[in-house]
């Protein structure tokens, strides 16, 4: 369990994941036992889908059109069973988030909700390719009274600059993550911060068939990271890191 204090404005995550289970139950119109069963099956169901249907050539279509509710169950299970780890990513977010925040590939909306609750944040732009995720987060924001702070989009609105960019558990799903780093560099203000993590590994038993594991593309990613960003220290024991433009 983390020894770092819980920011008061984010206490709702530690209580019930920002009401995640009732939000899922209402959105998917499931009774409680069925929801619990689907959450238990979530990770393996998504992995099975990936093993059968995912290729890098159809990656966009796979995430946009095929994962559907399977992604909600997978992410929901992860966020509900990894409270300490996710909690430290929220502490990290609370440390740096201010101004306009971009939550890129924001999934079930945990970090978008947390960012909207941070006192120095003006607006959160939540972007996700999966239309079901966007619909779900729009409904979550409304249920929590955060519709005015969170805007859900397929793409980043043109012309916007961000003081904070959050991109968790996304880069390993992209065919060229180094290109995404370059785009983040363009979107950040000169003093802005980006919070990132990555997991370039398909797993010991192909648990993550849709993760990038190409050595050349990974080397290119780290070259671009070194050339464009400087790491900013934070004290949390998590894989996520903080960077500012160099």
Backbone as numpy.savetxt, mean C-alpha at the origin, in Angstrom:
# Nx Ny Nz CAx CAy CAz Cx Cy Cz
6.16 -7.20 20.14 5.31 -6.01 20.14 6.19 -4.77 20.14
5.84 -3.77 19.35 6.64 -2.56 19.25 6.65 -1.82 20.57
7.81 -1.23 20.89 7.93 -0.44 22.11 7.63 1.03 21.87
7.37 1.41 20.63 7.10 2.80 20.31 5.64 3.14 20.64
5.40 4.36 21.12 4.02 4.73 21.47 3.11 4.80 20.26
1.84 4.59 20.49 0.82 4.69 19.45 0.36 6.14 19.35
0.47 6.78 18.18 -0.08 8.13 18.06 -1.58 8.12 18.32
-2.04 9.03 19.14 -3.45 9.02 19.55 -4.40 9.07 18.37
-4.05 9.85 17.34 -4.95 10.01 16.20 -5.01 8.76 15.32
-4.12 7.78 15.57 -4.14 6.53 14.82 -4.59 5.35 15.67
-5.10 5.61 16.86 -5.45 4.53 17.78 -6.49 3.58 17.19
-7.32 4.06 16.27 -8.34 3.22 15.66 -7.78 2.02 14.93
-6.55 2.12 14.43 -5.97 0.95 13.77 -5.72 -0.17 14.77
-5.19 0.17 15.94 -4.90 -0.86 16.94 -6.17 -1.42 17.57
-7.25 -0.68 17.50 -8.52 -1.17 18.05 -9.17 -2.20 17.13
-9.28 -1.88 15.84 -10.01 -2.77 14.94 -9.60 -2.61 13.48
-8.35 -2.17 13.26 -7.90 -2.00 11.88 -8.69 -0.95 11.11
-9.08 0.13 11.81 -9.96 1.15 11.22 -11.27 0.51 10.73
-11.83 -0.36 11.60 -13.13 -1.01 11.33 -13.08 -1.88 10.07
-11.96 -2.52 9.83 -11.77 -3.24 8.57 -12.79 -4.37 8.38
-13.00 -5.21 9.39 -13.92 -6.34 9.21 -15.34 -5.89 8.90
-15.92 -4.95 9.67 -17.27 -4.51 9.30 -17.32 -3.84 7.93
-16.26 -3.15 7.55 -16.23 -2.55 6.22 -16.24 -3.62 5.13
-15.43 -4.66 5.30 -15.41 -5.76 4.33 -16.76 -6.48 4.28
-17.32 -6.73 5.45 -18.58 -7.46 5.52 -19.69 -6.69 4.81
-19.73 -5.39 5.03 -20.76 -4.56 4.41 -20.52 -4.44 2.91
-19.28 -4.21 2.50 -18.97 -4.00 1.08 -19.24 -5.25 0.26
-18.88 -6.42 0.81 -19.01 -7.68 0.07 -20.31 -8.42 0.37
-21.11 -7.85 1.27 -22.40 -8.45 1.63 -22.23 -9.91 2.06
-21.35 -10.11 3.05 -21.08 -11.44 3.57 -21.47 -11.50 5.04
-21.91 -12.68 5.49 -22.12 -12.84 6.92 -20.77 -13.04 7.59
-20.72 -12.93 8.90 -19.46 -12.96 9.63 -18.70 -14.28 9.46
-19.34 -15.46 9.58 -18.59 -16.71 9.40 -17.98 -16.84 8.00
-18.72 -16.41 6.97 -18.20 -16.50 5.60 -17.01 -15.58 5.43
-17.09 -14.37 5.98 -15.96 -13.44 5.90 -14.74 -14.03 6.57
-14.91 -14.60 7.76 -13.77 -15.19 8.47 -13.13 -16.31 7.65
-13.95 -17.13 7.02 -13.41 -18.22 6.20 -12.65 -17.69 5.00
-13.20 -16.68 4.35 -12.53 -16.12 3.18 -11.22 -15.43 3.56
-11.19 -14.79 4.72 -9.93 -14.19 5.19 -8.88 -15.26 5.45
-9.30 -16.39 6.02 -8.37 -17.48 6.27 -7.78 -18.02 4.97
-8.60 -18.05 3.92 -8.17 -18.59 2.63 -7.44 -17.56 1.76
-7.44 -16.30 2.21 -7.07 -15.19 1.33 -5.74 -15.31 0.63
-4.66 -15.53 1.39 -3.32 -15.53 0.81 -3.16 -16.64 -0.23
-3.58 -17.85 0.12 -3.40 -18.98 -0.79 -4.29 -18.84 -2.02
-5.49 -18.31 -1.86 -6.39 -18.14 -3.01 -5.79 -17.19 -4.03
-5.18 -16.10 -3.57 -4.55 -15.16 -4.50 -3.32 -15.78 -5.15
-2.53 -16.52 -4.38 -1.35 -17.18 -4.93 -1.74 -18.18 -6.01
-2.79 -18.96 -5.77 -3.25 -19.92 -6.77 -3.68 -19.21 -8.05
-4.38 -18.10 -7.90 -4.78 -17.33 -9.08 -3.56 -16.86 -9.85
-2.56 -16.39 -9.11 -1.34 -15.91 -9.76 -0.59 -17.01 -10.48
-0.51 -18.19 -9.89 0.22 -19.30 -10.52 -0.42 -19.70 -11.85
-1.74 -19.59 -11.93 -2.44 -20.04 -13.13 -2.57 -18.94 -14.19
-2.75 -17.70 -13.76 -3.17 -16.66 -14.71 -2.21 -15.49 -14.90
-1.19 -15.37 -14.05 -0.34 -14.18 -14.11 0.86 -14.38 -15.03
1.10 -13.40 -15.90 2.36 -13.26 -16.63 2.72 -11.78 -16.62
3.98 -11.47 -16.86 4.36 -10.05 -16.88 3.76 -9.34 -18.07
3.45 -10.09 -19.12 2.81 -9.47 -20.29 1.37 -9.04 -19.98
0.70 -9.74 -19.06 -0.69 -9.39 -18.75 -0.84 -8.81 -17.35
0.27 -8.29 -16.79 0.27 -7.84 -15.39 -0.80 -6.78 -15.13
-0.91 -5.80 -16.02 -1.89 -4.72 -15.80 -3.30 -5.30 -15.78
-3.62 -6.13 -16.74 -4.95 -6.72 -16.82 -5.22 -7.64 -15.63
-4.20 -8.35 -15.19 -4.36 -9.26 -14.05 -4.78 -8.49 -12.81
-4.07 -7.41 -12.49 -4.39 -6.63 -11.28 -5.66 -5.81 -11.45
-5.92 -5.39 -12.67 -7.10 -4.54 -12.90 -8.38 -5.37 -12.98
-8.31 -6.51 -13.68 -9.54 -7.21 -14.06 -9.74 -8.56 -13.38
-8.66 -9.21 -12.89 -8.79 -10.59 -12.46 -8.74 -10.80 -10.95
-7.95 -10.01 -10.23 -7.77 -10.33 -8.80 -9.04 -10.09 -8.00
-9.80 -9.05 -8.36 -11.09 -8.82 -7.73 -11.06 -8.89 -6.22
-12.06 -9.57 -5.65 -12.18 -9.65 -4.20 -11.06 -10.47 -3.56
-10.38 -11.33 -4.34 -9.29 -12.13 -3.79 -8.22 -11.23 -3.18
-7.99 -10.10 -3.81 -6.98 -9.17 -3.29 -7.45 -8.54 -1.98
-8.74 -8.24 -1.86 -9.26 -7.69 -0.61 -9.07 -8.68 0.53
-9.34 -9.95 0.29 -9.20 -10.95 1.35 -7.74 -11.16 1.71
-6.86 -11.19 0.71 -5.44 -11.37 0.97 -4.90 -10.22 1.80
-5.18 -8.99 1.37 -4.69 -7.82 2.10 -5.36 -7.69 3.46
-6.65 -7.99 3.52 -7.35 -7.92 4.79 -6.74 -8.85 5.82
-6.46 -10.08 5.42 -5.85 -11.04 6.33 -4.48 -10.57 6.80
-3.69 -10.03 5.88 -2.34 -9.54 6.21 -2.41 -8.40 7.21
-3.30 -7.45 6.98 -3.38 -6.29 7.87 -3.98 -6.63 9.22
-4.82 -7.65 9.29 -5.43 -8.04 10.56 -4.52 -8.93 11.40
-3.63 -9.68 10.77 -2.78 -10.62 11.50 -1.36 -10.10 11.70
-1.05 -8.94 11.19 0.32 -8.39 11.30 0.26 -6.99 11.91
-0.47 -6.89 13.01 -0.75 -5.57 13.57 0.52 -4.83 13.98
1.48 -5.53 14.58 2.70 -4.84 15.02 3.49 -4.31 13.85
3.65 -5.15 12.81 4.43 -4.70 11.65 3.73 -3.56 10.93
2.46 -3.75 10.59 1.71 -2.69 9.92 1.65 -1.45 10.81
1.52 -1.66 12.11 1.48 -0.54 13.03 2.74 0.30 12.95
3.89 -0.33 12.82 5.13 0.46 12.69 5.20 1.20 11.36
4.60 0.65 10.31 4.55 1.44 9.06 3.66 2.66 9.24
2.63 2.55 10.09 1.78 3.70 10.36 2.52 4.72 11.23
3.31 4.24 12.18 4.14 5.16 12.97 5.12 5.90 12.06
5.72 5.18 11.13 6.62 5.80 10.17 5.89 6.86 9.36
4.71 6.54 8.89 3.91 7.48 8.13 3.60 8.72 8.97
3.22 8.52 10.23 2.90 9.65 11.09 4.11 10.53 11.35
5.30 9.96 11.29 6.52 10.73 11.51 6.79 11.72 10.39
6.47 11.33 9.14 6.89 12.14 7.99 5.74 12.75 7.19
4.54 12.25 7.32 3.46 12.66 6.41 3.05 14.11 6.65
2.96 14.87 5.55 2.46 16.25 5.62 2.04 16.68 4.22
1.27 17.77 4.16 0.87 18.34 2.88 0.02 17.39 2.06
0.30 17.36 0.76 -0.35 16.42 -0.15 0.36 15.08 -0.09
-0.41 14.03 0.13 0.15 12.68 0.24 -0.37 11.84 -0.91
0.53 11.10 -1.57 0.16 10.12 -2.58 0.33 8.73 -1.99
-0.75 7.97 -1.94 -0.68 6.56 -1.56 -0.80 5.76 -2.85
0.33 5.29 -3.35 0.40 4.66 -4.67 0.25 3.16 -4.52
-0.79 2.60 -5.18 -1.09 1.16 -5.02 -1.58 0.88 -3.63
-2.56 1.67 -3.17 -2.93 1.70 -1.76 -3.76 0.55 -1.24
-4.15 -0.42 -2.07 -4.80 -1.62 -1.58 -6.10 -1.37 -0.84
-6.18 -1.85 0.40 -7.42 -1.75 1.18 -7.54 -0.42 1.91
-6.55 0.46 1.77 -6.71 1.82 2.27 -6.21 2.11 3.67
-5.55 1.15 4.31 -5.08 1.38 5.67 -4.19 2.61 5.76
-3.23 2.73 4.83 -2.28 3.84 4.91 -2.91 5.15 4.43
-3.84 5.08 3.49 -4.54 6.30 3.08 -5.36 6.85 4.23
-6.05 5.97 4.95 -6.84 6.40 6.11 -5.93 6.99 7.18
-4.83 6.30 7.47 -3.90 6.80 8.48 -3.34 8.17 8.07
-2.98 8.32 6.81 -2.43 9.60 6.35 -3.46 10.71 6.50
-4.72 10.41 6.17 -5.78 11.42 6.28 -5.98 11.87 7.72
-5.65 11.01 8.68 -5.81 11.35 10.09 -4.61 12.10 10.66
-3.50 12.13 9.93 -2.30 12.82 10.42 -2.53 14.33 10.41
-2.20 15.01 11.48 -2.56 16.43 11.61 -1.90 17.36 10.61
-0.76 17.00 10.05 -0.07 17.88 9.11 -0.41 17.59 7.65
-1.32 16.65 7.41 -1.69 16.27 6.05 -2.89 17.08 5.58
-2.81 17.59 4.35 -3.90 18.37 3.76 -4.86 17.49 2.97
-4.30 16.61 2.13 -5.11 15.77 1.26 -4.35 14.50 0.93
-5.11 13.41 0.74 -4.53 12.13 0.34 -5.09 11.74 -1.02
-4.18 11.49 -1.96 -4.55 10.93 -3.26 -4.24 9.44 -3.21
-5.29 8.64 -3.22 -5.15 7.18 -3.19 -5.27 6.68 -4.62
-4.23 6.00 -5.10 -4.25 5.45 -6.47 -4.13 3.93 -6.42
-4.99 3.25 -7.16 -4.91 1.80 -7.25 -5.52 1.37 -8.58
-4.90 0.39 -9.22 -5.35 -0.05 -10.54 -6.61 -0.91 -10.45
-6.85 -1.52 -9.29 -7.97 -2.44 -9.11 -9.24 -1.64 -8.79
-10.25 -1.66 -9.68 -11.46 -0.87 -9.44 -12.21 -1.29 -8.18
-12.14 -2.56 -7.80 -12.81 -2.99 -6.58 -12.13 -2.38 -5.35
-10.81 -2.31 -5.37 -10.10 -1.65 -4.27 -10.51 -0.18 -4.17
-10.60 0.51 -5.30 -10.97 1.93 -5.26 -12.38 2.10 -4.70
-13.31 1.27 -5.15 -14.68 1.36 -4.63 -14.72 1.09 -3.13
-13.95 0.09 -2.70 -13.92 -0.26 -1.28 -13.37 0.89 -0.44
-12.28 1.50 -0.88 -11.67 2.57 -0.10 -12.55 3.82 -0.10
-13.24 4.08 -1.21 -14.19 5.20 -1.21 -15.27 5.00 -0.14
-15.76 3.77 -0.04 -16.79 3.48 0.96 -16.22 3.53 2.37
-15.00 3.05 2.55 -14.35 3.14 3.86 -14.18 4.60 4.28
-13.71 5.43 3.35 -13.50 6.84 3.66 -14.81 7.50 4.07
-15.88 7.18 3.35 -17.19 7.75 3.68 -17.65 7.29 5.06
-17.48 6.01 5.36 -17.92 5.47 6.65 -17.16 6.09 7.81
-15.91 6.48 7.56 -15.08 7.06 8.62 -15.11 8.59 8.62
-15.93 9.18 7.75 -16.02 10.63 7.68 -14.81 11.29 7.06
-14.13 10.59 6.14 -12.89 11.10 5.55 -13.00 11.35 4.05
-14.21 11.40 3.52 -14.37 11.56 2.07 -13.74 12.84 1.55
-13.78 13.90 2.34 -13.21 15.17 1.86 -11.68 15.15 1.87
-11.09 14.25 2.66 -9.62 14.20 2.74 -9.00 13.19 1.79
-9.76 12.16 1.39 -9.20 11.08 0.56 -9.87 11.10 -0.81
-9.07 11.23 -1.86 -9.57 11.17 -3.23 -9.04 9.90 -3.88
-9.93 9.05 -4.37 -9.54 7.78 -4.97 -9.44 7.93 -6.49
-8.31 7.50 -7.05 -8.03 7.70 -8.47 -7.41 6.45 -9.08
-7.62 6.30 -10.38 -6.90 5.28 -11.13 -5.47 5.71 -11.39
-5.28 6.99 -11.68 -3.95 7.53 -11.99 -3.71 8.80 -11.17
-2.45 9.18 -11.05 -2.10 10.40 -10.34 -2.62 11.60 -11.13
-3.36 12.50 -10.49 -3.86 13.68 -11.20 -2.71 14.48 -11.80
-2.83 14.91 -13.05 -1.73 15.63 -13.70 -1.44 16.95 -13.00
-0.16 17.29 -12.96 0.26 18.57 -12.42 0.44 18.62 -10.92
0.11 17.54 -10.21 0.22 17.57 -8.75 1.65 17.31 -8.30
2.02 17.93 -7.19 3.26 17.65 -6.49 2.91 17.19 -5.08
3.79 16.38 -4.51 3.50 15.77 -3.21 4.64 15.99 -2.23
4.25 16.30 -1.00 5.23 16.36 0.08 5.56 14.97 0.61
4.65 14.03 0.40 4.84 12.66 0.89 4.29 11.68 -0.13
5.08 10.64 -0.44 4.61 9.54 -1.29 4.80 8.24 -0.52
3.74 7.46 -0.46 3.75 6.16 0.21 3.57 5.08 -0.85
4.44 4.08 -0.83 4.33 2.97 -1.79 4.79 1.70 -1.09
3.85 1.01 -0.48 4.14 -0.20 0.28 3.61 -1.43 -0.44
4.48 -2.45 -0.57 4.10 -3.75 -1.14 3.59 -3.62 -2.57
4.24 -2.76 -3.35 3.81 -2.50 -4.73 4.96 -2.70 -5.72
6.15 -2.21 -5.40 7.24 -2.16 -6.37 7.60 -3.52 -6.94
7.49 -4.57 -6.12 7.81 -5.92 -6.60 6.79 -6.46 -7.59
5.65 -5.77 -7.71 4.60 -6.18 -8.64 4.70 -5.48 -10.00
5.69 -4.60 -10.16 5.80 -3.82 -11.38 6.83 -4.42 -12.33
6.59 -4.39 -13.63 7.56 -4.96 -14.57 8.87 -4.17 -14.63
8.85 -2.88 -14.27 10.07 -2.07 -14.24 9.97 -1.08 -13.07
10.28 -1.54 -11.85 10.11 -0.66 -10.69 11.03 0.56 -10.70
12.14 0.48 -11.42 13.03 1.64 -11.49 12.35 2.82 -12.18
11.51 2.55 -13.16 10.78 3.63 -13.83 9.82 4.30 -12.85
9.22 3.52 -11.96 8.33 4.10 -10.96 9.09 5.00 -10.00
10.31 4.62 -9.65 11.15 5.49 -8.81 11.40 6.84 -9.48
11.67 6.82 -10.79 11.91 8.06 -11.52 10.66 8.94 -11.50
9.49 8.32 -11.64 8.25 9.09 -11.59 8.02 9.68 -10.20
8.33 8.91 -9.16 8.20 9.44 -7.80 9.13 10.65 -7.62
10.32 10.56 -8.15 11.27 11.65 -8.03 10.71 12.92 -8.66
10.02 12.79 -9.78 9.42 13.94 -10.44 8.22 14.48 -9.66
7.50 13.62 -8.97 6.29 14.02 -8.26 6.56 14.65 -6.89
7.74 14.38 -6.31 8.06 14.88 -4.98 8.51 16.34 -5.02
8.11 17.10 -4.00 8.67 18.43 -3.81 10.13 18.28 -3.38
10.95 19.32 -3.52 12.38 19.21 -3.19 12.66 18.70 -1.78
11.82 19.05 -0.81 12.01 18.60 0.56 11.09 17.43 0.92
10.45 16.84 -0.09 9.49 15.78 0.16 10.13 14.48 0.59
9.31 13.57 1.08 9.76 12.26 1.53 8.93 11.17 0.85
9.59 10.08 0.51 8.87 8.91 0.01 9.16 7.72 0.92
8.12 7.00 1.25 8.21 5.83 2.12 7.98 4.60 1.27
8.97 3.72 1.22 8.96 2.60 0.28 9.32 1.30 0.97
8.82 0.20 0.42 9.40 -1.10 0.69 9.29 -1.95 -0.57
9.93 -3.09 -0.55 9.91 -3.99 -1.72 10.25 -5.40 -1.25
9.88 -6.38 -2.06 10.15 -7.78 -1.74 10.35 -8.52 -3.05
11.56 -8.42 -3.59 11.86 -9.00 -4.90 12.20 -10.49 -4.75
11.18 -11.27 -4.46 11.37 -12.69 -4.16 10.06 -13.41 -4.38
10.08 -14.50 -5.13 8.87 -15.26 -5.42 8.51 -16.26 -4.31
9.37 -16.37 -3.30 9.10 -17.30 -2.21 9.80 -18.63 -2.42
10.01 -19.35 -1.34 10.69 -20.64 -1.42 9.87 -21.66 -2.19
8.55 -21.51 -2.16 7.67 -22.44 -2.85 6.71 -21.72 -3.80
7.22 -20.64 -4.40 6.41 -19.85 -5.34 5.14 -19.31 -4.68
5.27 -18.89 -3.40 4.13 -18.30 -2.71 3.71 -16.96 -3.33
4.68 -16.33 -4.00 4.43 -15.00 -4.57 4.75 -15.01 -6.06
3.94 -15.70 -6.85 4.27 -15.87 -8.27 4.25 -14.57 -9.06
3.65 -13.51 -8.51 3.55 -12.24 -9.22 4.58 -11.24 -8.73
5.62 -11.69 -8.03 6.70 -10.80 -7.60 7.85 -10.82 -8.60
8.44 -9.68 -8.81 9.61 -9.56 -9.68 10.82 -10.21 -9.01
11.59 -10.97 -9.81 12.78 -11.62 -9.27 13.91 -11.60 -10.30
13.82 -10.73 -11.29 14.82 -10.65 -12.35 16.05 -9.89 -11.84
17.23 -10.51 -11.78 18.42 -9.85 -11.21 18.80 -8.56 -11.92
18.66 -8.50 -13.24 19.04 -7.30 -13.97 18.11 -6.13 -13.66
16.82 -6.41 -13.61 15.87 -5.35 -13.29 16.01 -4.88 -11.84
16.34 -5.81 -10.95 16.55 -5.44 -9.55 17.80 -4.59 -9.41
18.88 -4.95 -10.12 20.10 -4.15 -10.09 19.84 -2.75 -10.63
19.06 -2.66 -11.69 18.69 -1.36 -12.26 17.91 -0.54 -11.24
17.00 -1.19 -10.53 16.22 -0.51 -9.49 17.13 0.13 -8.45
18.09 -0.62 -7.94 18.96 -0.07 -6.90 19.89 1.01 -7.45
20.29 0.91 -8.71 21.08 1.99 -9.34 20.28 3.28 -9.38
19.03 3.20 -9.82 18.18 4.39 -9.90 17.91 4.95 -8.51
17.70 4.07 -7.54 17.48 4.52 -6.16 18.67 5.31 -5.65
19.88 4.79 -5.86 21.09 5.48 -5.39 21.30 6.81 -6.10
20.97 6.86 -7.37 21.22 8.06 -8.16 20.24 9.20 -7.85
19.06 8.86 -7.37 18.00 9.87 -7.25 17.56 10.18 -5.83
17.92 9.33 -4.87 17.39 9.49 -3.52 18.47 9.33 -2.47
18.24 9.99 -1.36 19.08 9.84 -0.17 18.23 9.27 0.95
18.74 8.25 1.63 17.95 7.63 2.70 17.92 8.53 3.94
16.75 8.56 4.58 16.54 9.30 5.82 16.32 8.28 6.92
17.11 8.35 7.98 17.01 7.34 9.04 15.66 7.40 9.75
15.16 6.23 10.12 14.03 6.13 11.05 14.30 4.94 11.97
13.69 4.92 13.16 14.06 3.92 14.16 13.23 2.65 14.17
12.30 2.49 13.23 11.35 1.37 13.31 11.94 0.11 12.67
11.67 -1.04 13.29 12.25 -2.32 12.85 11.37 -2.97 11.79
11.33 -2.36 10.62 10.50 -2.82 9.51 11.30 -2.71 8.22
10.79 -3.32 7.16 11.50 -3.26 5.88 11.31 -1.91 5.18
10.26 -1.17 5.54 10.00 0.11 4.89 11.10 1.11 5.22
11.43 1.94 4.21 12.47 2.95 4.38 11.95 4.31 3.93
12.65 5.34 4.36 12.28 6.71 4.01 13.40 7.31 3.16
13.01 8.02 2.08 13.98 8.66 1.20 13.53 10.08 0.89
14.50 10.91 0.56 14.23 12.24 0.05 15.01 12.42 -1.26
14.56 13.31 -2.15 15.29 13.50 -3.40 16.72 13.98 -3.13
17.64 13.48 -3.90 19.05 13.90 -3.75 19.41 14.92 -4.82
